[in-house]
Amino acid sequence: MPVYVLSEGAGPGAQVPTDLTRIPIPLIDISADHSNKLVKGKVICKGPLMSLAADDFVLKTVIQEEDSQPDASSQNQSINVVLFGAMAKHFNQAGSQGDVVVASGFTVAKSSTVDEDKLHPCNLLLSGDDACLYVSRLTPLPDPISPLANKRNATLSTEVSRRTKVPKYTYVPLGDLKAGSVVNVYGVVVFFKQPFKSRGTDFCSSLKITDQSNQKIGCTIFCEKLEDHPKIYQIGDIVRMHRVKTQFFNNSITLVNTFGFAVVAFDGAVGGAVEPRTSSRSFHFDQEDRRTVEELRSWAASQTLLPPVCTIPLSAVQPKAYFDLTCQLLAKAPVDTTCTLLRVWDGTRCPRTLLNVMVERDVTEGPSSFSKAKEKLIANVLVYDNHMEFAGQLKPGDFLRIYNLRAIPGSSKVPGLTSSQSEEVDHLAFHLHGGTAYGRGIRVLPENSSEVQELKRALEAFPDNDEDALSDSELLEIWSTPPESLDGDTVECSSERSCSHDMRPVSLSEVKRSDPGGIHHIRVQLRSYKPHRLHQALKLYCSKCTSMLDIPDDEQVAALFSEASRDSGPCSPPPWLLSGWVDIPGDSPGSQNRALSVHLSAQLLSEGKTKELIFLMGSTLEETSRLAAGYHNIVPVKSSDGHLALLDLSAPFLFRGRKRFYGCKRCSEAAVREPSAEGVQVIDEKIVAEALGVQLLQFVLLMKLELQDATDTLNVFLWRDAELFLNVSAEDAAANQEAQKSIHQTMDALCPPGDSKGGRPWLNLCLSAYQAEDDEGRSQTCYQICQTTVTRPRPSSTRSEADPA
């Protein structure tokens, strides 16, 4: 990390490498390649040297485009430059305000202080062996003719020009972390989530690490580039993080990345190669680091802190299991707007009958046919929601690890199930559900990793020949389009008004000119709609206070269950409840069962209704969902001041099979009370909600549609009559995959992806106009589709048969 002090008055250009191209400061952009560029500017502000740890420093300075004038009209003439390590220390000694500097080998990052300092929206970061800084003093030093002064200057130039000694980093044991400091740490990964897109521009990843101190520390990392996140492949991997900040959150120490953050990951297997995983072009790694990695490997192997290996081959997959799969991608194709199909193999054969998924051949990326023998080893993985974006970047031939994949047995309610495969067939479907709970995600493994090398050996043992390639008819069975679109025709779609209004249709331009408060009949096409992802269209609505809320994702709900389980202490149930225990089977073969505390109504028990309603305490979200298959109603509870209480109403207050029910925080007076079941055949969610003092929230669908005709376009809402319009109830859409699929098929038929205006059906709609206030209290005219149903022709159940004669 050299700092060069150049000869007086010569200017930086005299000794700067000639193969570099200068880029003006205003043209610096985070998306550009700056590998062969240099930046030249005058130091207008130099900050203090700050020590992050022993022999680790940071210094921030501001440079201004050298040729800029004080009244220059161009913005972004000045930029923050952040130096790290020994380079920061040496520039603190050699550089001064007024010097002209040239920087090369820098990286560009977004500035988090642009709103405060009004400087360039990017920062220049200088660290590592490739970074160089050339300093030229344009002001004369005292007594420049003096031989002694010249000798002193030459000595200083030589000292700071010499390539600096690699700094020695100090690492803090996790048990010694104190809030409010910037530290370097090592740790063994006991939990992780692959990077996912945050609400801002960054990707976010989270992990939990431990070391010989047995402290488990959570880490949250925000980086704009995926390659800057830790390359963790499995629990037990080892990470080294530089410049992470400690902070106190939820009564525990956590780590977050800060300026100059760097991370390196290692395989955690004892005896494996100690090869750093990092995208950085230069990083520090010596024998002491190697010894630290080996010590952590040996210590982790001797502990029980690591869970059983979740990565299993296809040949060992069991129904209902969650597992990690290491595999190679052979082909991929979109199934619909919510799902992507990945065709993968690992060289082993699943003993169960696997699901065949039907997709269009012309959208398949990769081979569309394989030999019969190879086809038996291929698994179809259905990838949903947020994972689709990453799946779109995958290429056939990539080696993957898919985390928290689920093997679902026996259900035909999945996209593209072949019509010939009946529900009785004991087949398996592999699903990667949306969200990031339990580390769910996909990672591309490098070809030099030990896992890929082992997988390659297994795949190479398979004889790859096409002697028994699939016939056209067999290929059509597996890869063809669904039966209703085999001929390539567009699915016809129309709409019917169920209102009693007698009026002529009007154009959209006439609607816009009309007074609010009226009803209109229109004939239009659907130009676009939002949101495209169903889980964003589903809302929770309170009929009492008219509030509308997003449905919490599984990660939020799981955290509430975990917090309630952690905080639960002893409690005295009310006298009308009887207490007991229920065993929850372990997640994997060989794992121990868990006993959970349950409470049952004495009245229901006396009537033999042991599965009508139970109050469950201390369970996780996953355990509650698994138990819901065997009980009609499950109410999760916790201990609060020695009494039973409901969980926070951000979590479901009731589980009924796959359905979850939520309550309004504002309107509920929640308490654990005995429901009155006298004369009631079935205890439903309304009876439970009334007994518990919970204002039941209603599932609703809310979408924004952009309509068009020859005269204009108009934005309208689909809400109160959304279920009528789509022929699907919101409650079913929240729990039933077939209902979700129906909605997507309807919207795709009304607004085909990538289709032109001419390919969309004309719809006869009833539209209501009304006045509403926006967020700032201003009155505006809104429109809502009402009393209209979309009709799609049902596919024929039978085809015309040949005349038997």
Long-range contacts (C-beta under 8 A, 24 or more apart in sequence): 1-85, 1-86, 1-87, 1-126, 1-127, 1-128, 1-129, 1-131, 1-163, 1-164, 2-87, 2-132, 2-133, 2-160, 2-161, 2-162, 2-163, 2-164, 3-87, 3-90, 3-91, 3-94, 3-95, 3-132, 3-133, 3-135, 3-160, 3-161, 4-132, 4-133, 4-134, 4-135, 4-157, 4-160, 4-161, 5-94, 5-135, 5-136, 5-137, 5-156, 5-157, 5-160, 5-161, 6-134, 6-135, 6-136, 6-157, 7-157, 8-136, 8-137, 8-138, 8-140, 8-141, 8-144, 8-153, 9-138, 9-140, 10-136, 11-100, 11-136, 11-138, 12-40, 12-100, 12-101, 12-102, 12-134, 12-135, 12-136, 13-102, 15-134, 16-102, 16-104, 16-134, 17-104, 20-104, 24-65, 25-63, 25-64, 25-65, 25-76, 25-77, 25-78, 25-79, 25-120, 26-65, 26-74, 26-75, 26-76, 26-77, 26-120, 28-76, 28-79, 28-108, 28-120, 28-122, 28-124, 29-108, 29-122, 30-108, 30-109, 30-110, 30-122, 30-224, 32-108, 34-106, 34-107, 34-108, 37-104, 38-102, 38-103, 38-104, 39-63, 39-79, 39-102, 39-103, 39-104, 39-106, 39-124, 40-65, 40-66, 40-100, 40-101, 40-102, 41-65, 41-66, 41-78, 41-79, 41-100, 41-101, 42-66, 42-98, 42-99, 42-100, 42-101, 43-95, 43-96, 43-97, 43-98, 43-99, 43-100, 43-101, 44-78, 44-97, 45-97, 46-95, 46-96, 46-97, 49-88, 49-89, 49-92, 52-182, 52-243, 52-260, 53-169, 53-170, 53-182, 53-183, 53-184, 54-168, 54-169, 54-170, 55-86, 55-167, 55-168, 55-169, 55-170, 56-84, 56-85, 56-167, 56-169, 56-170, 56-184, 56-242, 56-243, 57-84, 57-85, 57-86, 57-88, 57-89, 57-92, 58-82, 58-83, 58-84, 58-88, 58-243, 58-259, 58-260, 59-83, 59-88, 59-89, 59-91, 59-92, 61-91, 61-95, 62-119, 63-101, 63-103, 66-100, 76-119, 76-120, 76-121, 77-120, 78-119, 78-120, 79-119, 79-120, 79-122, 79-123, 79-124, 80-111, 80-113, 80-117, 80-119, 80-120, 80-123, 80-124, 81-106, 81-123, 81-124, 81-126, 82-123, 82-124, 82-125, 82-126, 82-259, 82-260, 83-126, 83-127, 83-133, 84-125, 84-126, 84-127, 84-260, 85-127, 85-167, 86-164, 86-165, 86-167, 87-126, 87-127, 87-131, 87-133, 87-164, 90-160, 90-164, 91-133, 91-135, 93-160, 94-135, 94-156, 94-160, 95-133, 95-135, 96-137, 98-138, 98-139, 99-135, 99-136, 99-137, 99-138, 100-135, 100-136, 100-138, 101-133, 101-134, 101-135, 101-136, 102-133, 102-134, 102-136, 103-131, 103-132, 103-133, 103-134, 104-131, 104-132, 104-134, 105-130, 105-131, 105-132, 106-131, 109-224, 110-201, 110-224, 125-260, 127-260, 127-262, 128-280, 128-281, 128-282, 128-283, 129-281, 129-282, 130-281, 130-282, 166-284, 166-286, 167-284, 169-242, 169-284, 171-240, 171-292, 173-211, 173-212, 173-213, 174-209, 174-210, 174-211, 174-213, 174-215, 174-216, 174-217, 175-211, 175-213, 175-214, 175-215, 176-213, 177-215, 177-217, 177-246, 177-253, 177-255, 178-246, 178-253, 179-246, 179-247, 179-248, 179-253, 180-246, 180-247, 181-245, 181-246, 182-243, 182-244, 182-245, 182-246, 182-258, 183-244, 183-245, 183-246, 184-240, 184-241, 184-242, 184-243, 184-244, 185-209, 185-211, 185-217, 185-240, 185-241, 185-244, 185-255, 186-211, 186-238, 186-239, 186-240, 186-292, 186-293, 186-296, 187-211, 187-217, 187-238, 187-239, 187-241, 187-296, 188-236, 188-237, 188-238, 188-268, 188-296, 188-299, 188-300, 188-305, 188-306, 189-232, 189-234, 189-235, 189-236, 189-237, 189-238, 189-239, 189-268, 190-216, 190-235, 190-305, 190-306, 191-235, 191-439, 192-230, 192-232, 192-235, 192-439, 193-436, 193-439, 193-440, 193-441, 194-403, 194-436, 194-439, 194-441, 194-442, 194-443, 195-221, 195-223, 195-226, 195-229, 196-386, 196-436, 196-441, 197-386, 197-389, 198-222, 203-229, 205-229, 205-230, 207-232, 207-239, 209-239, 210-305, 211-296, 211-299, 212-296, 212-299, 214-305, 215-253, 217-252, 217-253, 217-254, 217-255, 218-252, 218-254, 218-255, 219-244, 219-254, 219-255, 219-256, 220-254, 220-255, 220-256, 220-257, 221-256, 221-257, 221-261, 221-263, 222-256, 222-257, 223-257, 223-261, 227-279, 228-261, 228-263, 228-279, 229-263, 230-263, 230-265, 230-277, 231-265, 231-277, 231-278, 231-279, 232-265, 233-267, 233-401, 233-443, 233-445, 233-449, 233-451, 234-268, 234-311, 234-324, 234-401, 235-306, 235-307, 235-310, 236-268, 236-269, 236-300, 236-306, 237-265, 237-266, 237-267, 237-268, 238-265, 238-266, 238-267, 238-268, 238-293, 238-296, 238-297, 238-300, 239-263, 239-264, 239-265, 239-266, 240-264, 240-265, 240-266, 240-289, 240-292, 266-293, 267-449, 267-450, 268-296, 268-297, 268-300, 269-297, 269-450, 270-297, 270-298, 270-301, 272-297, 272-450, 273-450, 275-448, 277-446, 308-588, 308-590, 308-591, 310-588, 311-401, 313-346, 313-347, 313-348, 314-345, 314-346, 314-348, 314-349, 314-350, 314-377, 314-379, 315-348, 315-349, 315-350, 315-351, 316-348, 317-350, 317-352, 317-407, 317-428, 318-407, 318-589, 319-352, 319-407, 319-408, 319-409, 319-410, 319-428, 320-406, 320-407, 320-408, 320-409, 321-406, 321-407, 321-587, 321-588, 322-404, 322-405, 322-406, 322-438, 322-587, 323-404, 323-405, 323-407, 324-401, 324-402, 324-403, 324-404, 324-405, 325-379, 325-381, 325-400, 325-401, 325-402, 325-405, 325-430, 326-399, 326-400, 326-401, 326-445, 326-451, 326-452, 326-455, 327-379, 327-399, 327-400, 327-401, 327-402, 327-455, 328-397, 328-398, 328-399, 328-400, 328-455, 328-459, 329-366, 329-394, 329-395, 329-396, 329-397, 329-398, 329-399, 329-400, 330-366, 330-367, 330-370, 330-378, 330-396, 331-364, 331-365, 331-366, 331-367, 331-368, 331-396, 332-364, 332-365, 332-366, 332-391, 332-394, 332-396, 333-359, 333-360, 333-363, 333-364, 333-365, 334-359, 334-363, 335-359, 335-382, 335-415, 335-416, 336-415, 336-741, 336-744, 336-745, 336-748, 337-532, 337-744, 337-747, 337-748, 337-753, 338-384, 338-385, 338-388, 338-533, 338-534, 338-740, 338-744, 339-382, 339-383, 339-384, 339-388, 339-415, 340-382, 340-383, 340-387, 340-388, 340-391, 340-392, 341-380, 341-381, 341-382, 341-383, 341-416, 342-380, 342-381, 342-382, 342-383, 342-391, 342-394, 342-400, 342-402, 343-378, 343-379, 343-380, 343-381, 344-378, 344-379, 344-381, 344-400, 344-402, 345-374, 345-377, 345-378, 345-379, 345-459, 346-377, 346-455, 346-458, 346-459, 347-377, 347-455, 347-458, 347-459, 347-461, 347-462, 348-377, 348-458, 349-376, 349-377, 350-379, 350-428, 352-409, 352-426, 352-427, 352-428, 353-425, 353-426, 353-427, 353-428, 354-379, 354-380, 354-427, 354-428, 354-429, 354-430, 355-380, 355-414, 355-417, 355-421, 355-427, 355-428, 355-429, 355-430, 356-380, 356-417, 356-418, 356-421, 356-477, 356-478, 357-382, 357-414, 357-415, 357-416, 357-417, 358-416, 358-417, 358-418, 358-478, 358-479, 358-480, 358-481, 358-482, 359-416, 359-479, 359-481, 360-480, 360-481, 361-479, 361-480, 361-481, 364-479, 365-395, 365-396, 366-396, 367-396, 368-475, 368-479, 369-469, 369-470, 369-475, 369-479, 370-469, 370-470, 371-464, 371-465, 371-466, 371-467, 371-468, 371-469, 371-470, 372-468, 372-469, 372-470, 373-462, 373-463, 373-468, 374-462, 374-464, 375-470, 375-478, 377-462, 379-430, 380-429, 380-430, 381-405, 381-430, 381-431, 381-432, 382-414, 382-415, 382-429, 382-430, 382-431, 382-432, 383-432, 383-442, 384-431, 384-432, 384-433, 384-434, 385-433, 385-434, 385-435, 385-533, 385-535, 386-434, 386-435, 386-436, 387-432, 387-434, 387-440, 387-441, 387-442, 390-441, 390-442, 391-442, 394-442, 394-444, 398-444, 399-444, 399-445, 399-447, 399-449, 399-451, 399-452, 399-455, 400-442, 400-443, 400-444, 400-445, 401-442, 401-443, 401-445, 401-451, 402-432, 402-441, 402-442, 403-438, 403-439, 403-440, 403-441, 403-442, 403-443, 404-432, 404-433, 404-437, 404-438, 404-439, 404-440, 404-441, 405-430, 405-431, 405-432, 406-430, 406-431, 406-432, 406-433, 413-736, 413-737, 413-738, 414-737, 415-741, 416-482, 418-477, 419-483, 420-477, 434-535, 435-553, 435-554, 435-555, 436-555, 437-553, 437-554, 437-555, 437-558, 438-622, 483-795, 484-795, 490-752, 490-759, 491-745, 491-749, 491-792, 491-793, 492-761, 492-792, 492-793, 493-746, 493-749, 493-750, 493-761, 493-790, 493-791, 493-792, 494-761, 494-763, 494-764, 494-790, 494-791, 495-763, 495-764, 495-765, 495-788, 495-789, 495-790, 495-791, 496-764, 496-788, 496-789, 496-791, 497-521, 497-764, 497-765, 497-766, 497-787, 497-788, 498-724, 498-787, 498-788, 498-789, 499-766, 499-786, 499-787, 499-788, 501-766, 505-764, 507-709, 507-710, 507-711, 507-712, 508-707, 508-708, 508-709, 508-711, 508-712, 508-713, 508-714, 509-711, 509-712, 510-711, 511-714, 511-767, 511-769, 511-783, 512-712, 512-714, 514-769, 515-769, 516-769, 516-770, 516-771, 516-781, 517-769, 517-770, 517-771, 518-768, 518-769, 519-766, 519-767, 519-768, 519-769, 520-766, 520-767, 520-768, 520-769, 521-764, 521-765, 521-766, 521-767, 522-707, 522-709, 522-764, 522-765, 522-767, 523-709, 523-762, 523-763, 523-764, 523-765, 524-707, 524-708, 524-709, 524-714, 524-762, 524-763, 524-765, 525-707, 525-708, 525-709, 525-757, 525-760, 525-761, 525-762, 525-763, 526-705, 526-706, 526-707, 526-708, 526-750, 526-751, 526-760, 526-763, 527-706, 527-707, 527-708, 527-713, 527-751, 527-757, 528-705, 528-706, 528-751, 529-703, 529-704, 529-705, 529-706, 529-747, 529-750, 529-751, 530-703, 530-704, 531-703, 534-733, 534-740, 534-743, 534-744, 537-701, 537-702, 537-703, 538-699, 538-700, 538-701, 538-730, 538-733, 538-734, 539-699, 539-700, 539-701, 539-702, 540-662, 540-697, 540-698, 540-699, 540-700, 541-697, 541-698, 541-699, 541-700, 542-664, 542-666, 542-667, 542-695, 542-697, 542-698, 543-698, 544-664, 544-667, 544-695, 545-664, 545-666, 545-667, 547-664, 547-666, 548-700, 548-702, 549-697, 551-662, 551-734, 552-650, 552-651, 554-621, 556-650, 557-621, 557-650, 557-651, 557-652, 558-620, 558-621, 558-622, 560-647, 560-648, 560-650, 560-651, 561-619, 561-620, 561-621, 561-624, 561-636, 561-647, 561-651, 562-620, 564-636, 564-638, 564-647, 564-648, 564-651, 565-618, 565-619, 565-620, 565-638, 567-638, 567-639, 568-617, 568-618, 568-638, 568-639, 569-639, 569-642, 570-639, 570-642, 571-639, 571-640, 571-642, 571-643, 571-644, 572-642, 572-643, 573-599, 573-615, 573-644, 574-644, 574-672, 574-674, 576-601, 576-602, 576-603, 576-674, 577-601, 577-602, 577-615, 577-644, 577-674, 578-602, 578-605, 582-614, 582-616, 582-627, 584-619, 584-623, 584-626, 584-627, 587-622, 594-623, 596-623, 599-637, 599-644, 601-674, 601-675, 601-677, 603-674, 603-677, 604-677, 607-677, 609-677, 612-677, 612-683, 613-675, 613-683, 613-688, 615-644, 615-672, 617-644, 624-655, 625-655, 627-655, 628-655, 628-656, 628-657, 628-658, 629-657, 632-656, 632-682, 632-683, 633-683, 633-685, 633-688, 635-672, 635-688, 635-692, 637-672, 643-672, 644-672, 645-670, 645-671, 645-672, 646-670, 646-671, 646-672, 646-692, 646-694, 649-694, 653-689, 653-692, 653-694, 654-685, 654-688, 654-689, 656-684, 656-685, 657-735, 658-735, 658-736, 659-685, 659-731, 659-734, 659-735, 660-734, 660-735, 661-685, 661-688, 661-689, 661-696, 661-697, 662-696, 662-697, 663-689, 663-692, 663-694, 663-695, 663-696, 663-697, 664-694, 664-695, 664-696, 664-697, 666-695, 667-695, 668-693, 668-694, 668-695, 669-693, 670-694, 698-730, 699-729, 699-730, 699-731, 699-733, 699-734, 700-730, 701-726, 701-730, 701-733, 701-743, 705-785, 707-765, 708-757, 714-783, 715-783, 716-767, 716-783, 716-784, 716-785, 717-782, 717-783, 717-784, 717-785, 718-784, 718-785, 719-784, 720-784, 720-786, 721-784, 721-785, 721-786, 721-787, 721-788, 724-787, 724-788, 724-789, 725-785, 725-788, 725-789, 725-790, 726-790, 727-789, 727-790, 745-792, 746-790, 746-792, 749-792, 750-790, 763-788, 763-790, 764-788
